[in-house]
Amino acid sequence: MLAATRRLRIGQIITQEGQVQVSDLARRFRVSDETIRRDLAELEKEGILQRNYGGAILKQPIESALLPPLEERQVVHR
């Protein structure tokens, strides 16, 4: 599975469940804990989640992290 696909799925899981554990994700995706930690670090940079010891919690809904601010969208779509 590609990293981008795995990260998208992790984003979906954390959006549904509100939190994730590194060990659970590693087992689910059949990758190492370190791979999951790198994925969580990338998702944290994107503002989707906040990492904590052994996992991560949802920071904000994934859709709002991907959308530009309302003011910017209004200017673009005039």
N, C-alpha and C positions, 0 to 999 in steps of 0.2 A: 504494500500500500504506500502510495506517495505521502510525503510529509504534509503537503497541503490538504490532502483528503483527510488524513488522520486528524489534523488540527481543526478542520471544519466539523468533523464528528465529535471531537472533544468539546468544541464550542456548543454544539447541539446538546450534548449530555449535560454540561454544566448549566445550560439555560433551563433544562427540564428539572434537574435535581438540585440546583443551587450550590452544590459542592462536589468535588471529586477527590479521590485518593490516588496517589501515584501508583501504588502497588496494584490497585484494582484496574486502572487503565492499562498498565503494562501487561497484565494478564489478559485483559479483553482484546488488546491489539497485538498480543504476542510479540512485544518488543521489550527492550531493557528499560529499567527504571530511569536510567540516564537519558534515553531517548524521550521519554515522557517529560522529564524535567526540562529538556530543551524546548519541547513543544509548549509547555506551560509558560516558559520564559518568553517565548515569542507572542503568545496570546496575552501575556501581561503587558508587553510593550504596546500591543494594539489596544490596550485599555479594556479588555473583555473580562479579565479575572484578576484576582489578587492572590498571589501565591502565599502559602503558609507552610508550616512544618508538615511534611508528608502529603501535601495536596494543594488544593486551591479552592477559593470561593468565588461566586459570581460577583462581579463588580457592577455591571449594568447589563441590560438586555443587549444581546449581540447585534440586533438590527440597529440600535441607536449608536453603537460603536462604529458601524460601517457607513452611516449616513452623515453627510456634512451638516453643519448647523442650519437651522431653518432660514436664517437671513441669507446665507450663501446660496441655498437652493432657490429662494425667491428671486434673487438677482439673475441667476443663471437661466431660469425658466420664464423670464419676462417676454 
